[in-house]
Amino acid sequence: MLSGTAIAATALLSRSTALPGFSADSARVETAASPLPAMPRSSPTSLDPTLLRKALAALDRHSGAVVHRDRIGIVDFAASSSEPRLHFLDVANGERSSLLVAHGTGSDPSHTGFLQRFSNDFGSNASSEGAFLTGDYYVGKHGRSQRLAGLDPTNDNARERAIVIHSAWYANAGMIAAHGKLGRSQGCFAVSEHELDRVFDFLGEGRLLYAAKA
């Protein structure tokens, strides 16, 4: 059964309002202690209601692990990489924005621009499905990056596979104009070099990133 939070957030898809019935007790909203960063600037695209329900069910299911529940990221891997499919939802005030994000080469071997399959296997270079917990930041081979922990059996190898959030030139919007789709990662959530700061600012540490197909 969906929580009141899930029902209210689903209603958000049809109207731009704050989420009714969303309490600090149920969501650990922290706006008073920690001012919200500006939403990423890209215009929001549609978010499938089924995927939203799945993401919010995951937020409830993993409430013991997800420390901050005031805002979440949802990746709609049913959409093409040419579409802004990384959705940021501020469940405290109902705002939403969408950005481009790449998927893994192992998920799209023919480079169609669409994710064909998920995998949690080592060496697959594929994107994984499920709920991720955002972790700490570090500087690695892709520059500034953020570690992720997989919370589900479908993605629980994420940390050992080094599935992270990082920026990449092949995730810049110019790739769509030139090729009609983004390039591919090795399973990481690669975003535009120009959007990384906004992604880090919005998600922070200890929040949910949910990736799936509706």
Backbone torsions as a table, in degrees:
resi	resn	phi	psi	omega
1	MET	NA	137.7	-179.7
2	LEU	-75.6	146.3	175.9
3	SER	-77.0	168.3	175.2
4	GLY	-60.3	-31.6	177.4
5	THR	-61.9	-45.1	-178.8
6	ALA	-64.2	-43.5	-180.0
7	ILE	-63.2	-43.5	-179.5
8	ALA	-65.9	-41.2	-178.7
9	ALA	-68.3	-34.3	175.9
10	THR	-61.8	-38.0	178.2
11	ALA	-63.5	-25.5	-179.8
12	LEU	-61.5	-27.6	-176.6
13	LEU	-64.8	-24.9	-177.5
14	SER	-103.1	-5.8	177.2
15	ARG	-156.1	148.5	-176.7
16	SER	-94.6	87.3	179.5
17	THR	-138.0	165.8	172.5
18	ALA	-68.3	154.8	-177.5
19	LEU	-77.4	120.2	178.4
20	PRO	-76.4	151.6	173.3
21	GLY	71.6	16.4	-178.4
22	PHE	-101.3	107.8	-171.8
23	SER	-100.3	156.6	176.5
24	ALA	-63.8	-32.0	180.0
25	ASP	-65.5	-42.4	-176.3
26	SER	-81.2	-24.0	-173.6
27	ALA	-120.6	-4.5	-178.6
28	ARG	56.2	44.0	179.5
29	VAL	-63.4	135.3	-172.0
30	GLU	-123.8	27.4	-174.9
31	THR	-63.0	-31.5	-178.7
32	ALA	-69.8	-39.7	-177.8
33	ALA	-83.6	-26.9	-174.7
34	SER	-139.6	100.2	-177.2
35	PRO	-56.2	140.0	-179.4
36	LEU	-70.1	140.1	173.7
37	PRO	-72.9	165.7	176.0
38	ALA	-63.6	143.0	176.6
39	MET	-65.4	147.1	172.2
40	PRO	-53.7	146.2	-166.1
41	ARG	-80.4	-18.7	-177.0
42	SER	-61.0	145.4	-179.6
43	SER	-69.2	142.0	-179.6
44	PRO	-71.7	143.2	170.5
45	THR	-106.4	173.7	-175.0
46	SER	-64.7	145.4	177.8
47	LEU	-120.2	121.0	-176.2
48	ASP	-61.0	128.6	-178.3
49	PRO	-59.8	-35.4	179.3
50	THR	-64.4	-42.0	178.7
51	LEU	-66.1	-39.6	177.6
52	LEU	-61.1	-43.0	178.6
53	ARG	-62.5	-40.5	178.3
54	LYS	-62.6	-43.1	-178.6
55	ALA	-64.3	-42.8	-178.6
56	LEU	-73.4	-29.6	173.2
57	ALA	-66.2	-38.1	176.8
58	ALA	-65.6	-36.9	178.0
59	LEU	-61.4	-41.2	176.8
60	ASP	-69.2	-42.7	-176.0
61	ARG	-63.6	-34.9	-176.9
62	HIS	-106.3	30.1	-176.4
63	SER	-61.2	-26.4	179.4
64	GLY	-72.8	-23.6	-178.2
65	ALA	-99.5	-32.5	-176.4
66	VAL	-85.7	105.5	-173.5
67	VAL	-71.2	-42.4	-175.4
68	HIS	-112.5	120.3	-174.4
69	ARG	-117.5	18.3	-177.0
70	ASP	-81.0	-23.4	177.7
71	ARG	-151.6	148.0	-175.3
72	ILE	-138.6	161.0	172.4
73	GLY	-111.3	139.3	179.9
74	ILE	-130.9	123.7	178.8
75	VAL	-105.9	120.9	179.5
76	ASP	-95.6	93.0	-177.3
77	PHE	-80.7	7.6	169.5
78	ALA	-80.2	-19.7	-178.2
79	ALA	-86.4	158.0	177.0
80	SER	-69.4	154.1	176.7
81	SER	-68.2	-10.3	176.5
82	SER	-80.1	-8.5	-178.7
83	GLU	-105.7	145.6	172.9
84	PRO	-66.0	104.5	-171.9
85	ARG	-121.2	2.8	170.6
86	LEU	-96.5	105.8	-174.4
87	HIS	-100.4	130.5	175.0
88	PHE	-104.1	122.9	-179.1
89	LEU	-118.1	119.5	173.7
90	ASP	-92.8	98.4	-174.8
91	VAL	-74.8	-9.1	177.6
92	ALA	-77.1	-33.8	-178.0
93	ASN	-129.6	0.9	173.7
94	GLY	86.3	3.5	-179.7
95	GLU	-77.6	149.7	179.9
96	ARG	-144.3	146.7	176.8
97	SER	-145.7	161.8	-174.8
98	SER	-136.8	142.7	-178.7
99	LEU	-133.8	164.2	174.5
100	LEU	-76.6	147.3	174.6
101	VAL	-152.1	141.6	-179.0
102	ALA	-89.8	159.2	171.7
103	HIS	-114.8	175.9	-173.2
104	GLY	-80.7	153.8	178.4
105	THR	-62.0	-36.5	179.9
106	GLY	-69.8	-15.4	177.1
107	SER	-89.4	-12.5	-175.6
108	ASP	-150.8	66.5	-173.2
109	PRO	-58.1	-31.8	-178.7
110	SER	-88.7	1.3	179.7
111	HIS	53.8	58.5	177.8
112	THR	-84.5	-17.0	-173.4
113	GLY	96.2	-7.4	178.9
114	PHE	-117.4	138.8	175.3
115	LEU	-70.8	124.6	-178.1
116	GLN	-95.4	-33.7	-177.2
117	ARG	-154.9	155.3	172.5
118	PHE	-101.4	156.7	172.2
119	SER	-153.9	145.3	175.6
120	ASN	-109.0	7.5	-172.7
121	ASP	-81.9	145.1	174.1
122	PHE	-65.7	137.8	178.8
123	GLY	79.7	1.5	-177.9
124	SER	-77.7	-23.7	-174.8
125	ASN	55.6	27.2	-177.6
126	ALA	-106.4	158.0	172.2
127	SER	-75.4	149.7	179.0
128	SER	-109.7	151.9	179.8
129	GLU	-98.6	143.6	172.7
130	GLY	131.2	-166.4	-177.6
131	ALA	-93.7	130.5	177.2
132	PHE	-117.0	147.1	173.3
133	LEU	-106.0	124.7	179.8
134	THR	-70.4	137.9	-176.4
135	GLY	-118.6	-145.2	-174.0
136	ASP	-83.2	168.0	-178.8
137	TYR	-103.0	152.6	177.1
138	TYR	-156.9	170.5	175.6
139	VAL	-114.0	118.9	-177.8
140	GLY	-129.2	-153.8	-175.3
141	LYS	-67.0	-20.2	177.1
142	HIS	-102.8	16.8	-177.1
143	GLY	81.6	-148.1	-178.7
144	ARG	-64.7	130.1	-174.7
145	SER	-142.2	165.1	177.9
146	GLN	-130.1	127.5	179.6
147	ARG	-72.6	151.6	178.0
148	LEU	-129.9	143.3	173.8
149	ALA	-111.5	129.2	177.1
150	GLY	-80.6	131.2	-175.3
151	LEU	-101.7	-6.7	-176.7
152	ASP	-118.3	161.0	176.6
153	PRO	-60.3	-22.6	-179.4
154	THR	-80.8	-8.6	-178.2
155	ASN	-146.2	17.6	-173.2
156	ASP	-74.0	0.2	172.8
157	ASN	-96.0	5.9	-172.0
158	ALA	-55.5	-46.2	-176.4
159	ARG	-66.7	-43.3	179.7
160	GLU	-69.6	-28.7	176.5
161	ARG	-81.2	-4.9	-177.2
162	ALA	60.1	43.8	172.4
163	ILE	-81.7	114.2	-172.1
164	VAL	-136.1	176.4	168.8
165	ILE	-99.3	127.3	175.9
166	HIS	-151.2	169.5	176.9
167	SER	-98.1	160.2	179.1
168	ALA	-158.2	147.2	178.2
169	TRP	-62.0	-31.6	-177.5
170	TYR	-76.7	-3.3	175.5
171	ALA	-105.0	5.9	176.9
172	ASN	-74.0	152.0	-176.9
173	ALA	-60.7	-27.8	179.7
174	GLY	-60.6	-23.3	178.3
175	MET	-64.0	-32.3	-179.2
176	ILE	-70.5	-42.5	177.9
177	ALA	-61.9	-36.2	-176.5
178	ALA	-85.0	-36.1	-171.0
179	HIS	-127.3	-8.3	179.8
180	GLY	81.3	3.1	-179.7
181	LYS	-165.7	166.2	175.0
182	LEU	-80.9	165.5	167.7
183	GLY	-74.3	-175.3	-175.5
184	ARG	-120.8	150.8	178.2
185	SER	-97.5	-169.2	172.6
186	GLN	-101.9	28.8	-180.0
187	GLY	112.6	-9.6	-179.7
188	CYS	-78.7	163.3	173.7
189	PHE	-88.1	88.3	-178.3
190	ALA	-89.9	127.4	-179.0
191	VAL	-119.2	171.7	-179.7
192	SER	-59.0	145.4	176.4
193	GLU	-60.9	-25.0	-177.3
194	HIS	-88.4	-8.2	-175.5
195	GLU	-112.7	-4.5	-172.6
196	LEU	-59.4	-44.0	-179.7
197	ASP	-58.5	-41.4	-179.0
198	ARG	-67.8	-37.4	177.5
199	VAL	-63.4	-48.2	179.3
200	PHE	-61.8	-43.8	-178.4
201	ASP	-63.7	-39.3	-175.5
202	PHE	-75.8	-46.6	-177.2
203	LEU	-78.7	-44.6	-176.5
204	GLY	60.4	-160.7	179.6
205	GLU	-100.8	147.2	174.8
206	GLY	79.8	25.4	178.2
207	ARG	-119.7	167.3	-175.9
208	LEU	-89.9	132.8	166.3
209	LEU	-120.9	119.5	-175.5
210	TYR	-114.4	128.8	-177.8
211	ALA	-126.6	129.1	-179.5
212	ALA	-170.7	178.7	166.6
213	LYS	-107.3	145.3	179.9
214	ALA	-65.2	NA	NA
